[in-house]
Amino acid sequence: MTAVIAGPSRFIGLDVHKHYVVVGAVDAQQTVVLRPQRLALEEFEHWRRAQLHGSDAIVLEATGSAWHLYDQLREQTPAVSVANPLLIRWIGAAPVKTDSHDTLKLARLLAAGLVPRVWVPPAAVRDLRALVAHRRRLIAQRTQTRNRLHALLQRHNLMPPAKDPFALPQRGWWQALSLELAEQLLMNQDLQILDALTPLIAQVEAAFYLQSVREPWAEQVPYLIQQTGLGLITAMILLAAIGDISRFPHPSKLVGYAGLGAAVHSSGQTHTQGGITKQGRCELRTAMVEAAWVAVEHNAHWKSKFNRYAKRLGRQKAIVAIARQMLVSVWYLWHNRTLDRHADALSIARKLMTWAEHGGKAMRQGVTCVAFVRARLDRLGIGHDLTSLRYGSHVYTLPPAPTPHTNSPAA
């Protein structure tokens, strides 16, 4: 006789807000078994410990605090789902919107098996995403500050110094400007803001380098960094945004996740294809476009493609097309653990040397730069015959590649 596997006894919806949570539940027949009630976050902590059971199924929408709450709920029941809030609105659109209605809507969608779930990133991915988001905020502040200083110069028809106008050696030039008292004060404070932001950004990027040699990233970074246009920082941004490449069974899924796929409208006799959807992780899309600009400048293959596309589409659409193709290449390199056919061992070794030098001794943990490079080349399975490397003005001698192990013949 086949045993009957019991389903969840209750389907609980959580409408999470900044200071409170609304809780409601239905059973498998969509009957309300727990009328919506509003609980302060402190009250909810006590409520969940007293009321939740391992047989409950729970759903909450993805919000800024969802992951912490998800971890707490998983301690009591394994059936916890995080719903895509955008798709929930499409599925359960209604003229009435209240906290109680939203809570029961989540519970009923869960009971009906209609919850559009999102991938729950593990702790390592969340930490890396937090670093990426913080760096993005700092860089945005730096860009805004520089724009204010450029606007000041434009108002007075002044040309900034050559090279980097905001470098410390140029501060005498700024202080010599003849400005009104208010403008002088604003200029000095903006320069102080730049001075404060520079070490903060450097500290975050140093954290990227330390993370790059730790699990789960250490095994994956070499496969990404070999792609033309991707440096260590960009590779870490991709790792944070994508998390687990195995959840994308085809490169088109990854392209759609980045918002780099074309928007299509096809109905009846009408078929139109517009620009990219821009629906997805914006930091992934931005990183790939920036990487594409680097690739078309330094790689003959991508430069040739870009020039062909630019004649037909214009430069902006052409670079987006290159970014999309490079993301497809990233999928194959990472998903299949394979080599970039458009890069050679020497160019990859130089990128690895940049990674080793910029990461510093703390990242390498006492390993020399050349030993660091050799270990990553061996991991990729290339550069066995590479004995020296010119980097900058120096020529470095690489350690010999390990001799492949062969079994001795049987006696």
RODO-2510 file (C-alpha; in nm, 4 decimals, decimal comma):
residues 411
     n   res          X          Y          Z
     1     m     0,0000     0,0000     0,0000
     2     t     0,1467     0,3373    -0,1047
     3     a     0,1910     0,5861     0,1767
     4     v     0,0127     0,9187     0,1356
     5     i     0,2407     1,2163     0,1769
     6     a     0,0588     1,4907     0,3653
     7     g     0,0826     1,8452     0,2356
     8     p     0,1159     2,1623     0,4428
     9     s    -0,1509     2,2099     0,7057
    10     r    -0,1537     2,5883     0,6612
    11     f    -0,0456     2,8248     0,3850
    12     i     0,0711     3,1432     0,5547
    13     g     0,1174     3,4780     0,3817
    14     l     0,3378     3,7487     0,5307
    15     d     0,3023     4,1104     0,4226
    16     v     0,6252     4,2584     0,5576
    17     h     0,6563     4,6306     0,6288
    18     k     0,9223     4,8452     0,7869
    19     h     0,7921     4,8222     1,1430
    20     y     0,5302     4,5494     1,1337
    21     v     0,4169     4,2269     0,9678
    22     v     0,0639     4,1250     0,8683
    23     v     0,0040     3,7496     0,9026
    24     g    -0,2794     3,5478     0,7487
    25     a    -0,3341     3,1854     0,6456
    26     v    -0,5610     2,9542     0,4457
    27     d    -0,5819     2,5780     0,4178
    28     a    -0,5590     2,3643     0,1051
    29     q    -0,9297     2,4351     0,0289
    30     q    -0,8648     2,8144     0,0400
    31     t    -1,0586     2,8503     0,3638
    32     v    -0,9248     3,1214     0,5922
    33     v    -0,7837     2,9524     0,9021
    34     l    -0,5973     3,2547     1,0358
    35     r    -0,7569     3,5935     0,9875
    36     p    -0,5027     3,8653     0,9031
    37     q    -0,3501     4,0236     1,2087
    38     r    -0,0951     4,2984     1,2363
    39     l     0,2093     4,2358     1,4540
    40     a     0,4963     4,4657     1,5380
    41     l     0,8319     4,3123     1,4500
    42     e     0,9030     4,2456     1,8176
    43     e     0,5633     4,0772     1,8570
    44     f     0,6123     3,8718     1,5415
    45     e     0,9343     3,7232     1,6799
    46     h     0,7427     3,5860     1,9789
    47     w     0,4446     3,4854     1,7596
    48     r     0,6500     3,2812     1,5148
    49     r     0,8229     3,0870     1,7926
    50     a     0,4904     3,0053     1,9552
    51     q     0,2632     2,9562     1,6532
    52     l     0,4631     2,8228     1,3583
    53     h     0,4969     2,4497     1,2991
    54     g     0,7109     2,2400     1,0705
    55     s     0,4008     2,1523     0,8647
    56     d     0,3332     2,5162     0,7717
    57     a     0,4171     2,6623     0,4295
    58     i     0,5075     3,0315     0,4292
    59     v     0,5449     3,2954     0,1582
    60     l     0,6712     3,6536     0,1764
    61     e     0,7603     3,9061    -0,0896
    62     a     1,1204     3,9913    -0,1739
    63     t     1,2056     4,3139     0,0096
    64     g     1,5163     4,4613     0,1676
    65     s     1,4597     4,2720     0,4927
    66     a     1,3241     3,9512     0,3360
    67     w     1,6454     3,7470     0,3568
    68     h     1,6951     3,7968     0,7309
    69     l     1,3334     3,7028     0,7957
    70     y     1,3670     3,4076     0,5571
    71     d     1,6619     3,2725     0,7591
    72     q     1,4645     3,2993     1,0824
    73     l     1,1587     3,1238     0,9382
    74     r     1,3679     2,8429     0,7926
    75     e     1,4731     2,7509     1,1451
    76     q     1,1150     2,6349     1,2101
    77     t     0,9844     2,5123     0,8742
    78     p     1,1614     2,4196     0,5497
    79     a     0,8698     2,5294     0,3279
    80     v     0,9491     2,9010     0,3018
    81     s     0,9107     3,0794    -0,0329
    82     v     1,0096     3,4295    -0,1398
    83     a     0,7808     3,5738    -0,4071
    84     n     0,8627     3,8084    -0,6924
    85     p     0,6694     4,1247    -0,5972
    86     l     0,6352     4,2472    -0,9566
    87     l     0,4808     3,9229    -1,0792
    88     i     0,2598     3,8994    -0,7697
    89     r     0,1086     4,2356    -0,8613
    90     w     0,0381     4,1148    -1,2162
    91     i    -0,1162     3,7866    -1,1040
    92     g    -0,3204     3,9193    -0,8164
    93     a    -0,4138     4,2648    -0,9434
    94     a    -0,7299     4,3916    -0,7746
    95     p    -0,9088     4,7284    -0,7280
    96     v    -0,8852     4,6811    -0,3507
    97     k    -0,5450     4,6991    -0,1846
    98     t    -0,5096     4,6676     0,1904
    99     d    -0,2589     4,4906     0,4109
   100     s    -0,5154     4,2222     0,4953
   101     h    -0,6045     4,1700     0,1297
   102     d    -0,2376     4,1442     0,0258
   103     t    -0,1658     3,8925     0,3025
   104     l    -0,4499     3,6585     0,2071
   105     k    -0,3645     3,7004    -0,1616
   106     l    -0,0147     3,5683    -0,0931
   107     a    -0,1502     3,2804     0,1128
   108     r    -0,4063     3,1812    -0,1527
   109     l    -0,1519     3,1967    -0,4345
   110     l     0,0764     2,9727    -0,2288
   111     a    -0,2031     2,7217    -0,1663
   112     a    -0,2841     2,7177    -0,5382
   113     g     0,0806     2,6674    -0,6348
   114     l     0,0890     2,9989    -0,8249
   115     v     0,3606     3,1847    -0,6342
   116     p     0,6320     3,3160    -0,8710
   117     r     0,9354     3,2328    -0,6578
   118     v     1,2696     3,4103    -0,6656
   119     w     1,6063     3,2507    -0,6065
   120     v     1,7202     3,2954    -0,2459
   121     p     2,0904     3,3877    -0,2486
   122     p     2,3122     3,2195     0,0101
   123     a     2,4954     3,4266     0,2687
   124     a     2,8166     3,4590     0,0617
   125     v     2,6233     3,6057    -0,2323
   126     r     2,4325     3,8462    -0,0086
   127     d     2,7562     3,9726     0,1464
   128     l     2,9130     4,0258    -0,1947
   129     r     2,6004     4,2025    -0,3219
   130     a     2,6145     4,4346    -0,0202
   131     l     2,9732     4,5286    -0,1091
   132     v     2,8784     4,5874    -0,4732
   133     a     2,5834     4,8084    -0,3772
   134     h     2,7954     5,0087    -0,1313
   135     r     3,0688     5,0641    -0,3892
   136     r     2,8074     5,1763    -0,6411
   137     r     2,6741     5,4342    -0,3928
   138     l     3,0223     5,5669    -0,3190
   139     i     3,1077     5,5970    -0,6882
   140     a     2,7772     5,7748    -0,7537
   141     q     2,8651     6,0269    -0,4814
   142     r     3,2104     6,0752    -0,6323
   143     t     3,0626     6,1302    -0,9795
   144     q     2,8117     6,3847    -0,8457
   145     t     3,0885     6,5724    -0,6659
   146     r     3,3106     6,5824    -0,9734
   147     n     3,0172     6,7027    -1,1839
   148     r     2,9585     6,9921    -0,9426
   149     l     3,3226     7,0947    -0,9718
   150     h     3,3136     7,0711    -1,3518
   151     a     2,9977     7,2856    -1,3518
   152     l     3,1816     7,5451    -1,1428
   153     l     3,4589     7,5649    -1,4016
   154     q     3,2094     7,5897    -1,6875
   155     r     3,0300     7,8829    -1,5223
   156     h     3,3593     8,0715    -1,5158
   157     n     3,4798     7,9496    -1,8579
   158     l     3,7829     7,7841    -1,7016
   159     m     3,9728     7,4888    -1,8461
   160     p     4,0728     7,2261    -1,5877
   161     p     4,4343     7,1064    -1,5629
   162     a     4,5480     6,8291    -1,7932
   163     k     4,5213     6,4635    -1,6905
   164     d     4,3344     6,4227    -1,3606
   165     p     4,2134     6,7672    -1,2474
   166     f     4,1162     6,6301    -0,9043
   167     a     4,4512     6,4737    -0,8157
   168     l     4,6252     6,6047    -0,5042
   169     p     4,9093     6,7777    -0,7006
   170     q     4,6435     6,9960    -0,8692
   171     r     4,5004     7,1361    -0,5456
   172     g     4,7193     7,4466    -0,5664
   173     w     4,5578     7,5274    -0,9023
   174     w     4,2095     7,5051    -0,7478
   175     q     4,3023     7,7181    -0,4468
   176     a     4,4394     7,9901    -0,6740
   177     l     4,1044     8,0393    -0,8478
   178     s     3,9414     8,3797    -0,7943
   179     l     3,5931     8,2918    -0,6690
   180     e     3,3225     8,4444    -0,4547
   181     l     3,3197     8,3431    -0,0885
   182     a     3,0253     8,1015    -0,1252
   183     e     3,1715     7,9345    -0,4333
   184     q     3,5106     7,9047    -0,2645
   185     l     3,3485     7,7321     0,0339
   186     l     3,1495     7,4900    -0,1826
   187     m     3,4552     7,4110    -0,3939
   188     n     3,6707     7,3369    -0,0874
   189     q     3,4063     7,1100     0,0631
   190     d     3,3591     6,9206    -0,2635
   191     l     3,7348     6,8642    -0,2800
   192     q     3,7256     6,7397     0,0797
   193     i     3,4425     6,5018    -0,0120
   194     l     3,6554     6,3603    -0,2946
   195     d     3,9465     6,3165    -0,0539
   196     a     3,7193     6,1276     0,1872
   197     l     3,5583     5,9068    -0,0796
   198     t     3,8842     5,7916    -0,2391
   199     p     4,0071     5,5762     0,0548
   200     l     3,6541     5,4455     0,1188
   201     i     3,6266     5,3163    -0,2373
   202     a     3,9766     5,1694    -0,2112
   203     q     3,8778     4,9803     0,1062
   204     v     3,5720     4,8289    -0,0611
   205     e     3,7762     4,7240    -0,3638
   206     a     4,0385     4,5717    -0,1333
   207     a     3,7551     4,3650     0,0161
   208     f     3,6702     4,2440    -0,3363
   209     y     4,0261     4,1204    -0,3786
   210     l     4,0174     3,9373    -0,0445
   211     q     3,6857     3,7751    -0,1366
   212     s     3,8193     3,6682    -0,4766
   213     v     4,0536     3,4075    -0,3247
   214     r     3,7977     3,2662    -0,0818
   215     e     3,5300     3,0106    -0,1431
   216     p     3,2965     2,9969    -0,3206
   217     w     3,4575     3,2545    -0,5515
   218     a     3,8204     3,1358    -0,5732
   219     e     3,7359     2,8500    -0,8093
   220     q     3,5159     3,0650    -1,0345
   221     v     3,7057     3,3930    -1,0741
   222     p     3,9775     3,2612    -1,3131
   223     y     3,7132     3,1489    -1,5639
   224     l     3,5576     3,4966    -1,5670
   225     i     3,8723     3,7063    -1,5584
   226     q     4,0045     3,5395    -1,8740
   227     q     3,7218     3,7065    -2,0730
   228     t     3,8495     4,0132    -2,2564
   229     g     3,7213     4,3301    -2,0905
   230     l     3,6658     4,1741    -1,7480
   231     g     3,8946     4,2777    -1,4664
   232     l     3,8769     4,1503    -1,1116
   233     i     3,6275     4,4126    -0,9914
   234     t     3,3933     4,3506    -1,2861
   235     a     3,4221     3,9753    -1,2361
   236     m     3,3193     4,0114    -0,8717
   237     i     3,0209     4,2267    -0,9727
   238     l     2,9113     3,9498    -1,2111
   239     l     2,9561     3,6837    -0,9435
   240     a     2,7452     3,8865    -0,7000
   241     a     2,4675     3,9533    -0,9499
   242     i     2,4481     3,6008    -1,0934
   243     g     2,5348     3,4005    -0,7828
   244     d     2,4894     3,0471    -0,9124
   245     i     2,5368     3,0040    -1,2875
   246     s     2,3684     2,6627    -1,2826
   247     r     2,0298     2,8265    -1,2303
   248     f     2,0505     2,9541    -1,5886
   249     p     2,0176     2,6451    -1,8111
   250     h     2,0770     2,8470    -2,1301
   251     p     2,2671     3,1709    -2,2030
   252     s     1,9445     3,3359    -2,3233
   253     k     1,8110     3,3072    -1,9673
   254     l     2,1149     3,4941    -1,8375
   255     v     2,0761     3,7612    -2,1072
   256     g     1,7144     3,8102    -2,0013
   257     y     1,8152     3,8268    -1,6347
   258     a     2,0527     4,1121    -1,7213
   259     g     1,7838     4,2980    -1,9167
   260     l     1,9937     4,2837    -2,2337
   261     g     1,7372     4,0890    -2,4368
   262     a     1,5268     4,2613    -2,7019
   263     a     1,1679     4,3581    -2,6188
   264     v     0,9284     4,1802    -2,8590
   265     h     0,5605     4,2469    -2,9356
   266     s     0,3976     3,9857    -3,1553
   267     s     0,0196     3,9723    -3,1915
   268     g    -0,1817     3,8822    -3,4986
   269     q    -0,0208     4,0419    -3,8019
   270     t     0,1916     4,2738    -3,5896
   271     h     0,5469     4,1840    -3,5002
   272     t     0,7813     4,4465    -3,3649
   273     q     1,1161     4,4224    -3,1892
   274     g     1,2280     4,7155    -2,9804
   275     g     1,5264     4,8000    -2,7657
   276     i     1,6486     4,5960    -2,4719
   277     t     1,4026     4,5223    -2,1930
   278     k     1,6154     4,6665    -1,9082
   279     q     1,4228     4,4255    -1,6838
   280     g     1,6741     4,2641    -1,4543
   281     r     1,9783     4,3418    -1,2453
   282     c     2,1003     4,6834    -1,3533
   283     e     2,4504     4,6370    -1,2069
   284     l     2,5010     4,3288    -1,4247
   285     r     2,3861     4,5142    -1,7351
   286     t     2,6027     4,8191    -1,6571
   287     a     2,9101     4,6054    -1,5867
   288     m     2,8754     4,4208    -1,9180
   289     v     2,8399     4,7439    -2,1183
   290     e     3,1505     4,8864    -1,9493
   291     a     3,3378     4,5621    -2,0183
   292     a     3,2259     4,5778    -2,3815
   293     w     3,3845     4,9214    -2,4262
   294     v     3,7139     4,7836    -2,2924
   295     a     3,6908     4,4767    -2,5169
   296     v     3,6295     4,6693    -2,8403
   297     e     3,9330     4,8833    -2,7640
   298     h     4,1788     4,6039    -2,6856
   299     n     4,0571     4,2905    -2,8633
   300     a     4,0641     4,2552    -3,2427
   301     h     3,7727     4,0119    -3,2520
   302     w     3,5311     4,2322    -3,0592
   303     k     3,6600     4,5488    -3,2271
   304     s     3,5862     4,4060    -3,5712
   305     k     3,2340     4,3082    -3,4674
   306     f     3,1697     4,6466    -3,3082
   307     n     3,2775     4,8345    -3,6228
   308     r     3,0415     4,6246    -3,8369
   309     y     2,7495     4,6779    -3,6021
   310     a     2,8209     5,0499    -3,5577
   311     k     2,7880     5,1156    -3,9325
   312     r     2,4401     4,9676    -3,9314
   313     l     2,3087     5,0422    -3,5823
   314     g     2,5115     5,3317    -3,4445
   315     r     2,7682     5,3152    -3,1657
   316     q     2,5292     5,2941    -2,8691
   317     k     2,3224     5,0050    -3,0039
   318     a     2,6384     4,8371    -3,1294
   319     i     2,8011     4,8370    -2,7863
   320     v     2,4853     4,6883    -2,6320
   321     a     2,4962     4,4112    -2,8928
   322     i     2,8608     4,3436    -2,8007
   323     a     2,7727     4,3401    -2,4291
   324     r     2,4984     4,0864    -2,4951
   325     q     2,7321     3,8587    -2,6937
   326     m     3,0026     3,8897    -2,4275
   327     l     2,7515     3,7858    -2,1610
   328     v     2,6705     3,4774    -2,3674
   329     s     3,0449     3,4080    -2,3782
   330     v     3,0615     3,4528    -1,9990
   331     w     2,7895     3,1895    -1,9611
   332     y     2,9882     2,9342    -2,1639
   333     l     3,3171     3,0106    -1,9859
   334     w     3,1642     2,9892    -1,6401
   335     h     2,8962     2,7249    -1,6872
   336     n     3,1161     2,4849    -1,8849
   337     r     3,4451     2,5712    -1,7093
   338     t     3,6111     2,6253    -2,0442
   339     l     3,8616     2,8631    -2,2054
   340     d     3,8058     3,1835    -2,4001
   341     r     3,8978     3,0984    -2,7576
   342     h     3,9747     3,4646    -2,8328
   343     a     4,2386     3,4987    -2,5586
   344     d     4,5857     3,3495    -2,5408
   345     a     4,7823     3,2277    -2,2426
   346     l     5,0118     3,5311    -2,2379
   347     s     4,7299     3,7860    -2,2237
   348     i     4,5521     3,5857    -1,9540
   349     a     4,8778     3,5614    -1,7548
   350     r     4,9101     3,9419    -1,7637
   351     k     4,5569     3,9802    -1,6283
   352     l     4,6357     3,7322    -1,3547
   353     m     4,9477     3,9288    -1,2679
   354     t     4,7362     4,2454    -1,2373
   355     w     4,5044     4,0551    -1,0040
   356     a     4,8003     3,9353    -0,7963
   357     e     4,9731     4,2752    -0,7704
   358     h     4,6629     4,4822    -0,6968
   359     g     4,5399     4,2305    -0,4424
   360     g     4,8597     4,2636    -0,2420
   361     k     5,0263     4,0333     0,0089
   362     a     4,7191     4,0094     0,2299
   363     m     4,5204     3,8557    -0,0537
   364     r     4,8007     3,6238    -0,1682
   365     q     4,8720     3,5098     0,1905
   366     g     5,2479     3,4943     0,1440
   367     v     5,2401     3,3493    -0,2081
   368     t     5,4537     3,5361    -0,4621
   369     c     5,2901     3,6998    -0,7618
   370     v     5,4437     3,4552    -1,0088
   371     a     5,3367     3,1545    -0,8010
   372     f     4,9863     3,3027    -0,7809
   373     v     4,9771     3,3388    -1,1609
   374     r     5,1090     2,9866    -1,2187
   375     a     4,8464     2,8340    -0,9874
   376     r     4,5629     3,0060    -1,1779
   377     l     4,7058     2,9137    -1,5172
   378     d     4,7207     2,5520    -1,4021
   379     r     4,3620     2,5743    -1,2828
   380     l     4,2595     2,6907    -1,6298
   381     g     4,4782     2,4251    -1,7897
   382     i     4,6812     2,6640    -2,0073
   383     g     5,0280     2,8175    -2,0236
   384     h     5,2190     2,4972    -1,9491
   385     d     5,5058     2,6116    -2,1743
   386     l     5,4993     2,9726    -2,0477
   387     t     5,8274     3,0319    -1,8626
   388     s     5,8495     3,4126    -1,8480
   389     l     5,6131     3,7069    -1,8406
   390     r     5,6801     4,0698    -1,9326
   391     y     5,4679     4,2907    -1,7107
   392     g     5,5304     4,6637    -1,7177
   393     s     5,9039     4,7200    -1,7349
   394     h     5,9965     4,3878    -1,5754
   395     v     6,0301     4,0334    -1,7029
   396     y     5,9203     3,7760    -1,4468
   397     t     6,0234     3,4113    -1,4454
   398     l     5,7265     3,1840    -1,3875
   399     p     5,7590     2,8627    -1,1885
   400     p     5,7489     2,5539    -1,4085
   401     a     5,4122     2,3918    -1,4616
   402     p     5,3666     2,0670    -1,2707
   403     t     5,4448     1,7546    -1,4689
   404     p     5,1249     1,5630    -1,5529
   405     h     5,0972     1,2528    -1,3368
   406     t     5,1151     0,9285    -1,5266
   407     n     5,0553     0,5871    -1,3810
   408     s     5,3557     0,3580    -1,3895
   409     p     5,3104     0,0464    -1,6049
   410     a     5,2051    -0,2686    -1,4286
   411     a     5,4866    -0,5062    -1,3380
***
